[in-house]
Amino acid sequence: MCTGKCSKCIGVVLFPLAVCAIISNLLLYFPNGNLIAPDKITDLVWFFHGILGAGILVILPAFMMLGAGGAGCCANRCGMLLSVLLAVLGAAGGVYCVVISSLGLISGPLCDTGDGKYIYPFRNDTFTDNYLFNETTWSICKEPENIILWNIVLFSLLLGIGTIEAVLCFIQVINGLIGFICGTCMRKRKVSI
């Protein structure tokens, strides 16, 4: 496969992943689909890991890679070098999303435990007693309703999306370096005699 075609295939996959990451991060602002006060939203949501990290920082290289086919922007060595630089940016965004999503899963959601105060009831749990593996502890959170399941699903989704994006961007770094060093493959015209 030509390096330009490989870039285009990666870009086709990255674009919908970035859109899904943005939507998932936005949903974290509305626990269980409800509008609540900003100070009652889990603090790690405000790091914009899905919007900025796995979203915008990945959309930029995805657009560059989508233009990689044929005589597009990656049909020359400078274009491939630019795609490498943008892929490094995209990989950093994916890794950022993975780190914040992992922290979000480990520390748990901000919730009302029944006394009207919003706290992080699972933040100091050990890995052996973690709420992720003990569903009976989920009843601690009274408000917002289903906040634990909401956070687990969306942070897990962002964790997976960020991982896939980081891997694909790393593959593009290698692909772009090959295209930069060896040149992109251009179709050779057949000459009939």
N, C-alpha and C positions, 0 to 999 in steps of 0.2 A: 504494500500500500504506500502511496506517496505521502510525504510528510504533510502536504497541503490537505489531502483528503482525510488524513488522520486528525488534523486540527479541526476540520469541519465537523467530523463525527463527534469529537469531544465537545465542541461548541453546541451542537444540537442537543446533547444530553445535559450540559451545564445550565442552559437557559431555563428549562422548566424546573430544574432543581432549585435554582435561585428564586424563582417565583414562589415555589412551594415553601421555601424557607421564610420569605417575607410574610406570606400569609400565616404561617404557623406562629411566627413571632407576634404578629398583630393579634392573633387569637389569644395569646397569653395575657393581653391587656384586658380581656373580657372573660374572667373566670366563669365557666359554665354558661357562657353566652350572655352574661349580665354585665351591666355597666356599674362599676363600683368606684369609690374614691381612689385617687392615685396613691395615697399613703397606705392603702390596704392591698396593694399589688406586690407580689414577691419582688424583692430588690434586684435580683439578677436579671429580671426582664428588662430593666432600664439600661442594661449594657448593650442593647440593640444587636445582639449576636446574630439573630436571623435576618434583621433588616440590613444592617451594615455589613457584618462579617460574611455570612453565607449568601447575602443578597446582592447588594450593590458592588462589593469587592469581587464578586464572581461574575456578575453581569458584564462588567467591563471586558474581561478576557473572553467571555462567551461571544460577545459581538465581534471581537477581533477574530476569533476562531471561525465564526460562521462565514466570514468573508474570505476564508482561506482557500476556497476551491478555485481551480483553474488559474486564470490570470488575476486573481484577487490580490488582497494585500499581503498574503503570505507566499506569493509566487516568486519572491526574491529573498535574498539573505537578510536584508535589513528588516523586512516584514516578519521573518521568522524570529529574528532577535527581539523585536518588539513583542511578539507573541510570548516569548520566553519571559520577558520582564513582567508582562501582565499576568502570565500564569503563576509566577512567584507571588504576585499580589493576591491572586485568587486563592492560592494554596494557604497563604497567611490568613485570609478571611475564613476559609474552611476550618483551619486549626483553631482560630479564635472562637468560632461557633462550637466546636467540639469541647473546648476547655470550659466555656461558660455553661453549656448544656450539661456537662458532667457535674459541675459544681451545683447546678440547679437540681439535678437528680439526687445528689448526695445530701444536700442541706434541707430539701423539702420545701413546701409552700408556707407562705405567711397566712395564718388563719385564726379565726376566733375559736377559742377552746370552750366557750360557753359562758365566760365571765365578762364578755364585752370588750376584752383587750385582744388585739391582734399580736400574736407572737409566732416564733418559729419553733414549734414543739419538737421537731426532729433534728434540729441543727447540731446537737451534741451527741447524737447516737453513735454507737460504735458500729463497725461494719457487720459484726455478728448479730446485733440487735436492730439493724436498719429497717426502717418502715417499708422499704421497697420489697422486702421478703417476708413481712409480717402484716398481712392485710387486716388483722384484727385491731391493730393500732390506728387504723384510718378513722375510726369513729371519734377520735379525739377532736378532730376539726368539725365544728358545727356550721360555721359560715366562712366563706361562700360554699354553697352546697356542691359536693363532688369536686372540690378543689384539688384533692390529692390525685385523683384519676386524671383530671384535666391537665395538671402539671406533668404527671408521669408520661402521658401520651405525647404531649406537645414537645417536652424537652427531649424525649427519646427520639421523636421524629426529627428534631433539629440535630441531635447527635448523629443520627444516621446520615442525614443529608450533608452535614458538614464533613463527615468522614469520606463519603463518596466524592464530594467536591474536591477535597484536599488530594485524594488519590488521583483523580482525573487531571487536576492541574499539575501535579507532579509528573504524570505521564506526558503532559503537554510540554513541560520543561525539557524533558529528555528528547521528545519528538522535535521540538523547536531547535534544540542544540544540534541535533543530527541534521536538520534542514539548513541550519546556519553554517555548519562546518562543511557538510557534503554537498549542499545545494539542494534545491527542491527538484523533484522530477517533473519534467515537462513532457507532454506527449510529443513523440517524434513523428513527424509526418512521413508517411510512406510515399516514396517516390517510385512511380511506375516507369519502367523503361520501355 
